[in-house]
Amino acid sequence: MAGNINTHYIGPRGAVSLDLNVKLQLLKKSALFKNFSDNTLKTIVNNTEIITCQQDTMLYKEGDYGDSFYVVALGRVTLYKKVENGTVIPIFTVNKGEHFGEMAYFNKSGIRTLSAKAHAKSVLFKIPHAFLVLIQQNSAISYSLIKAMQDRQKKVYTKLAAVSAQSADNKGTGKSEEKKEKKDSRENNTGSKSKIIIDESLLTKHIQETLNPVKQGEAKNSVKDEEENSGEIPEQEMLYEKKLTCPVCQKKFSTPRPLSKYIRISQTDSDFCNHYEGLNPIFYEVAVCPKCNYAFTDDTPDKLGPTALKNISDVLENLPKKDYSTTRDIDTAVETYILAILCQTAYENRDSIIARLYLRMAWLYRYKKNIEKEKTYLQMALEKYLSAFNKEKFEPKTELQLTYLVGELYNRLGDPKNAIQWFSSLVMHPKKDQYPAIVHKAREQWQDLREKMKSSRRE
């Protein structure tokens, strides 16, 4: 349930005096450590703090610097995320034998991306991040760790998408939380699965409304009449049909794409966001299958394995079908990107691709002048790009561009220290001479930030 976390930050807790063998047995119950030798585990245990929580206790908050991770020996821990209106929402619960808090190690900034609250009568191992290096030396355990982090990220983004969509739905319909809770209760009593409720909550009100063919037709006629009266070229005539085959259901379909002769850039922002006069090609980057609603972009693989197909089908089975093969406005474009984020997260596509989708969402909200939502999606894009740097290999040019972009995202999110760090690494990159334009851009941003920081200190 959304709301503020009513606990004391670093609440009552204490160290536990346990026999070494008991500590080893407790640690071995964690999937991360069950295959380690006793000698290795002893080394870890000797550098580990064991804490108890007599009541609900805040372990750390989102935005804190992290230097350790945790394994739950007894009890449970809930992880939380702050959303755009400042509300803190629960994302998922970590149970006995499971671990959490390692993301700050893999995040170059070392910053916690979630808050953690331990429940009463919980016992935790607090382990320095340095031991993650030891864990990564074992390929099987390292894979397990990465898979667990991917699963958690998927839960975070799915939950945030659900909350964002539900917020839009409540604003649009004026329904109270009380009515929503009663609706959920009725659905649960009729035997509906919780997964179905979550999937339904991902739909925004305007997605549901546009499924009405009468309203949809009225909107099209209105646009058409305006275009005829204004004497301008109808947007439909500025598009061509690109033939595609859906990787999920194998249906052949066409998706609209803009003709290059009608694309006119008026300005470009420092994070590569283009502003256009008239036709906006960003609205048409996502293709959506009219049969199954699978949403993807040109950089998405066209062959999916059985696991990916199953995960995607689970997401799509309860979404209403809609045809996006006509002209799109900014709200329709938002719908297609929401679908793409859901599909590519379920597919477990590369972090860099999902980050690009989040960045486009931020740009769409920039066009709408919705600063809060723009920053929310900039933050989500940043977290995915940081994860991509830890897991993916890039060509030098792409690496330099993304390094600049991460620095600029930090800059736009009000973190000049990390922005300077990333701009500096680009300026010092061994391949910098091959791509002077992006290096020059980074140097300008770097110098500008340094001057601003100096001025603020003088004031």
N, C-alpha and C positions, 0 to 999 in steps of 0.2 A: 504494500500500500504506500503511495507516495506521501511524502511529508518530511519533516525535520527529524533527525536522529536524536532522540531524547536520552542521551547518555553523556557521561563525563568523559572528556577527552583525556586519554591516559588515566583511566579510572582505576579503582582498587584492583590490584593484582600483585602477585609476589612470586618469588623464586621457590622452586620445589626441590627438596632434598630427596633424590631417588637413588637407589642402588644402580651401579653401572649396568648390570645385566638387565635390569628393568628398563633402563633407558634404551639399551640396544634393541630389546624386544619391541618396544613401542615404535622406535624409528624404523625397524624392519617391516612394520605393518604398512608403511608408506610405499606406494609403487615405485617411487624414485629411488629408494634405498634397499629394497628387499634383496637385490642381487649383489650388494657390496660385501666385501670381506669384513670380518669382525675387526681386524686391525684398522681398516679404513674408517669404519663406523666409529671406532673409539676415538680416532683423530677428530672426527666431526663432533662427536658428543662432548669432547673436552673443550671445544670452542663454541659450544651451544648453550644458550640460556633457555631454561625451561620455566615457563610462567603459568600461573593459574589466574583465572578470573572468577572472583566470587560473585560478581554481578555483571550485568551488561557493560562491556568496556570497549571504548574506542581505541583501537590499536594505532591507527594512523588515518590521516585525512588525505583526500585527493589534493594534489599539489605539493604535498610534503616531499622532502628528499628521502629516498629509500636506500638503505645500505644492508638490508637483510630480507630474507623471506621466511615463511612459516610453514610448519607441518602440524596438522591437528592431531594430537595424541588422543584426546577425549573431548567430547562436546561438538560444537559447530561454530562457524563464523559466517556472517553475512557480509557481502561486498555491495557497496553502494556507488551510484554515479549521480553527479549534479547535472540537472538539465537546464534548459535555457532560462526558465523563470526563477532559478535559484533553488528550486525544490530538489531534495535528495531522494532518490528512488532506489529500492533494493533491486539488484540485478540477479544474483543467484547466491546459493548457500554452499559453503565448503564443509564437508563432513569429515568424520574420523578417517585418518589415513591419507587425506588429500592435502595438497599444498597450495599456497597462494603467496602473492607479493613478489614474485620473481620478475614481473614485467619491468619494474624500474631498473633492473640490471640490464635488460636488453634494450631499454630506451636510453639513447645516448645522453639525454638530459638527466637521467637518474631520478626523474620525477614520478611520483605515484599517480596513476591514472584513475584509480578508484579509492574509495574509503573502505576501511575494514572495521567491523564491530564484532567482538567475541561475545558469545552469549554466556550466561551464568554457568558456573561449574565446568568451564572449559580448561583444558590443559594443552599448551602449545609449545612446540620447539621453535625457538627463534634462532635462525642460522644465518651467519654472515653471507652476503652475496658472493664472497670470494670462493666459496665451495661449489658454486655453480660451474666454475671452470673445471673442477674435478668431475662433476656430473657430465659435462659435455664431452669429456674424453671417452666415455662409453657410448658408442653409436646408438645402441638399442635404447638406452635410457634417454639419450639426447633426443632421439626421435619421439619418444613418449612425452617428453617435456614440451617439445614444439607442438605436438598434436594437441596436448592439453591446453596450451596457450591459444591455439587456433580455435578450439571449441569454445573457450571462454570469450574470445573476441566476438565470435559469431553470436553468442548469447547477449553480449553487451549491445552490439549494433541492432540486433533484432528487437531487444527490449526498448532501446532508444527510439527506433522507428515506430514501435507500437505506441509509446508514450506521446511522440510527436503527432502521430496520426489521430490518437484519441483526443489530444488537446485541440486539434483543429476541428474535430467532429463536435466536441462539446461547445466550442465557440460558435460554430455555425448553426447548431440546432438549439442551443440554449438549454440542453438537458443538464440536469444536476448530477453530481456524483452519486447521489442517493438513487436516482432512477437507473443509472448505469449498473450500480451494485445489485439492484433488484433484478435487472435484466440478466446479469451474469448468473445470479442465483437460480432464476428460472431455467436457464440453459443447463446448468449443472444438474438440477433436479430431473431433467428429462434425459440425462445420460450423455450429454455432449462431452466430448473430450476437451481437456484444457487447451490442447494444441489448436483446436478449431476456434476457440474463443480468441486466442492470441492472434491467429491469422486474420480473423474478422476485424480485429481492432487495428490492423495495419491499414485498413482502407480509410481514406479521408472522405469527408462528406462530398467534396466535389467529384471524386471518382464515382461514388454511388449515383450522384445526380446525372452525370453524363451517360450513364447506362440507359437512361430513359430515351427511347428513340424520338419521341415527340419533341422533348426539350432540345435534344441534340440537333434535330432537323431545323427547329426554330433558330438556333444559334447560327447554323450554317447559312440559312436564308438571310439573316440579319447582316452577316459579314459580306455575303455576296451583294446584297442591295447597296451597302455602303461603298463597296469597291466600284460598282457600276455607276453610282452617282458621282463618285469622286474623279472618275476618268483614269484612275491608276491601274496598273497591270495587276490582275488578281493574283494572289499569292500562289494559287494552284498552278498557274502558268509559269511560275518561277521554279517549279520543282520537276524532277524526273523520277521515274520509278526504278528502283534497284531491286533486281530479282534475288531472292534468298531462299534457303532451305532451313527450316527450324531444326537445330541440333537435338531437340527433345522429342518432338512428335513427327518430324520429317515432313511436315507440310511445306509445300512451296508457296511463297507469298511475295508480295512487293511491299517495299517500304519507301516513303518519300525522302528524297535527298535534294538539297538546293543546287541549282545550276550556278556554277562559279561566276558567271558574268553578272549575277544579281547580288553578289556578296560585296558589301562596301564597309570597310572598317573605318570607324570614326576616331577611335582612340584605343590604346592598349594600357591596361593597368600594370603595376609592377610585379604582379603575380601571374602575368600572361593572359589575364582576362580581357578578351576583345569586346568592344562595344560596336554595334553595327547600326548603319542607317537602313531601316526597313527590315528585310529578311534576316533572321538570326539563325545561322547554321547549327548552333548549339542545340536548338530545339529538336533537331532531327538526327542527332548522333546515335540515339538508342533505337534499335529495331525491336519491335514487339510482335511476336507471333499472334495472329488473330484467333488461332484455334486453342492454344494452351496458355497464352500470355507470357511465355518465356521471353525475357528481355535481355538483350546483349548488344555489344558494340563490335566494331570491325576488328579490334585487337583481342577478341575472345575466341578460344579454340572452337572449331566446328565439330569436333568429335568428343563425346562425353562417355566416361566409363559408367558401369552399372551403379556404383555407389553414388556418383554425382547425379545420375538420373533419378535415383531414389530420393536423394535429399532435395533436389529441385522440385520433384513431383509433390513431396510433402508440403512444400511452401505454396505451390500453385493450385493445389486441388480445391481449395476453398475460396479462391479469388474469382470474382465475376469476370467474364470475358468481355473484352472491348476491342474494337478495331481502331488502330492508330494509324491507318494508312491514308489519312487525309491531312489537311493543314493543321498545324499545332500552334496554340498560343502558349504563353508562359506557364499557365497552370497545367495544361496538358503535358508540357515538357517535364514539369516536376513529377507528374504521375509516372512517366516513363522511366525517369531516373530512380524513383523509389522502387519500381519493379526491378530495374537492373541491379540495384544494390542488394535487394532481397535474393535475386536469382544467383548473382555472382558470389555472394557470401555463402549461400547454400552449396554452391558448386565448389567452394574453397579455392576460388581463383587467386591469382597472384595478388599480393597486397598492393603492389604498385597500380594495378588495374582498378581495384576497388577504391584506392585513394583518389584516383583520377575522377571516378564517379562522384565521390564526396566533394571534390573540389568544384566540379561542375554544378553541384547542388548549391554550394556557397555562392557561386557566380549568379545563379538564377535568383537567389534571394537578394543579392546585391542589386540586380536589375529592379527587383520589387521594392528596394530600399528598406528591407527588413534586416536591420543590423544584428539583432539578437540571433536570428536563425542563420544568418551568414556566418557569424562567429562560431556557432555550434558546429556547422559543417566544415569550417576551416580547421577547427580543432580535431575533428574526426579524420579529416584528410591528413593532417600532420601526424597523428598517431599511426595511421596506416603507412605513410611514407617512411617513418622511423623504423617500423617493423620491416618494411621492404629492404631497407639498407642492411639489416641484420641477416636477411635470408636470401636475397636475390643478387645476382651479378649483372652489372650493366656495362654496356659499351661506354668508352670514355666520354663521348659527347652527352649521352643520356645521363651518365653519372654526374657530370658537371651541371647540367640543367636541373636535375633533381636536388643536388646539393644547394644550388641557388634558391630553388623553390622552397626547400625546408627552412632556409634562413629567412626568406621573405614571409613565410607563414608564421614563424616565431615573431617576426617584426610586427606583423599585422595583429597578432594576438597579444601584443604588449609585453614581450619578453626580449628586450634588446640584448641582454647578456648572451643568451643562446643564439640569437640571430647573428651577432658579431662572430661567435665561435664558428658557425657554419659558413659565413661569408669568408672568414679568414682561411678556413680549410680549402675553400675553392681557389682563393687567390694563391695559395701555396701548392696547389695540386701539380704533380709532375707533368701532366698533359695540358697545362693551362695555355701554353703558347700556341697550341693547335686550334684553340677556340677563343680568340681574344675578345669577341663581342660579349659573351656571357661573363667572362672574367672582369671586363671593364664595368659591366653592370653591377657585379658583386662588389667591386672595389668602391664604386660610387655609393652604394648603400651602406657599406661598411664605414666609410669615412663620414657619411651623413649621421649615422647612428652614434659614432664616437663623439662627434661635435655636439650632438644633442645631449649626450650623457655628461659631457664636460660642462655644458651650459647649465644643466639642472643642478650639478654639484656646486657651481658658483653661486647659484640663486639660493 
